[in-house]
Amino acid sequence: MRLDVAYDGTDFSGWAQQPTRRTVQGVLTGALSTVLRTPLRLTVAGRTDAGVHASGQVCHVDLPETLAPQVDGLLRRLNRLLPPDVRVHDLGRVPDAFDARFSALRRHYRYRVTTAPSGAEPLRARETVAWPYPLDPEPMNAASALLLGEHDFAAFCKRREGATTVRALQRFDWAPAPGEPDVLVAAVSADAFCHSMVRSLVGAVFEVGRGRRPAEWPAGLLRRELRASEVTVAPPHGLSLTGVDYPADDELAARAERTRRIRVPGEG
């Protein structure tokens, strides 16, 4: 069963379940297990960090066929039990080959920042970073464009043992938010992201936008084999996961198998 989920990440210690912390996975698993009266395990498209939000998160859960009759009306029952900072917008059966993580083609993120002297508007402050310096979007877009393509993003990732840092960055651009003076929004899409990659990319481009680094600097870091200590990770609350793309049902299994392979530059 696939679940499409949104949450305000402010009061969560990220997605991944932790014994002593409030997490999105923990809250959602607890509510779902209570409604269906059976222990369950969720698999997610992208594990978000503490403070990061989502409007288009996707996860799946495997259910025994005996629970199929209980799926009717589950959406309303589940949302009544969930706290107000988590909503399940849709749920339903998917093919057995569907895997929220490995079947995904790409993930889409948005990052919001304001340079207004007064800071973020109160109603948007939980999802908008107040940046204390002017930012020039023209060199920011030039720097972002140079990062596109498949690269080893080790300089922008917190390394995890045994995990590859090769990713295909498909979109990274900045535009003014419609009707919101002094607000810039970055759209970032890739086949997948390694730990802290989006916020590290944003942090590097901020340095370009405020005139401290040339537009070529972030792309130059791609030659590094280890994380670049001079890259500041941007604050988490400006970041939201806005969507996940999947192939047609008959291509789900092949996509999952391909994703599980260790990536090397030049392959897929």
C-alpha positions, 0 to 999 in steps of 0.5 A: 500500500502506498501512502502520500504524506505531508508534514511540518518537520519543525517539531520532528527529529527527522523521518527515521524512527528513533527510540527516544525522539519524536520522528515522522516515521515513528508517529505514522507507524504508531498511528497506522499500527493502532488503526490496523491492530498489527505491527507494521514497517514503513519504507520511505522514498527519502529520509528527511533530516530534523526540521525538514518538511514535506508536501509530497513524501511517499512511503509504502507498507506491506500488509497481509491480504487479511487486512485488505477489507480494513483499507476502506475508510482507512484514510479518514480513520488514520488522519483522525488519529494523527497529530496536526503536523502530519497528514496522509493525503492519499493511500491505496494498493500498488503492485507488488513490485512498487518500492517507495525508495528503490522504484523512484525515478527522481525526488523534487525539493524546494528551498525558500529563503528571504533577505527582507530586513524584517525577516520571514513573514510570520505565517511562512517563518517555519518554512522560510530561512531569514538570510542576513545578507543580500543574494544575487540570483544571477550568479546563483543560477550560473553556479547552480547550472554548473552542478547539473549532471551525474557527478560524485557529490562527495564534497556535499554529502555526509558520508555513510559507510558503504553508500555511494555519493554519485548522483544525477542532479537534474534541476537546480535553479532559483526564482523569485517567489510570486507575490513575495518580495525578497523571497527566493525559491530554489527548485532541486531535482535528482535521481536521489540525494545523499545525506545533507546534499541539498542543504550543502548545495544551497549553502555553497550557492549562498556564498556565490550569491552574497559575492564571497565566491565565484560562480565556478567555485561550487562545481570545482568542489566536485573534484574532491573525494571527501566532504568540503569543510568550507561548505556551510550546510544551509538551515533545515527549515527552508527545505521541503520535499515536494514530490517523487516520480515513479515509472509505469507499473510494468517498469517498477521492478526493473527500476528497483533492480537498477537503483540497487546497483552500486552507481559509478560515474557514467552508468545510468 
